[in-house]
Amino acid sequence: MEQQQTLAFREEVRAADAAAVRDIVASTGFFHDHEIAVAVELVDERLQKGPESGYLFLFAELAGRTVGYSCYGEVACTTGSYDLYWIAVHDDFRGRGIGGVLLGETEERIFRRNGRAIWVETSGREKYRPTRKFYLRNGYKEAALLEGFYADGDDKVVYVKRLG
């Protein structure tokens, strides 16, 4: 697909990424304001603390515009387990396969860091059905369902993908 051919990736976090992440996450229509603030806080923490923050980023760019990103990090007190904290593509660019490519690139980077498993959590609400299907389509398995975790009627669904 043409967009994938011109898609570029970078791991370096820049000051402008806080605004880009806010724009990307807000554009999806999936997240509350406080959740968007958390996404931006992770960028800020990485900028302030560098690698010691524990947050790793991968930004997807088309023609110089940041159109998607992932944020991930190794789970404390484990050997090779990684959390995928965020993965999002700007709504203007969804449906073009960018999310799948971004996820694959993220998985490759985790694997190169000797990652053995990636853990992802998402909501069980109907609105998140496409998100859950995305993970299943990309080789993740449902590992846990925590009923009412986020709120009454809003379950937490945990997925895992084993690497290597």
C-alpha angles and dihedrals in degrees: 000000000000096000091054091053092058097036111119127194133209133178098194112106115222132191091250090059093079090065092041092052091048090051094046096047094043092049093061094067090218102103138070120232092257090054091050088051090055091052090053092044090059090056090048092049091051090050091050100041104024117206091345087074088073090225118122123190138198118192123199115210134190117192090342095309120117103233101166144004146185130212120199142154144178115275110245117250094017135102110236101339113134132191118219098213099178140005119169140156122204110260091239088064103038120120094038098098094256093124093055092048091047091050091050091050090049091050091050091053091049091049091052088054088057092259113167101182139019120210122200131180129197141161124281092215118122091248088065096053091105089051092052091047089050091058094045091048089053096054102269121139126212106252102173145003117204108194117224093357099142096029139323105306093011110102127189113235116198122201130188135195121193115217130213 
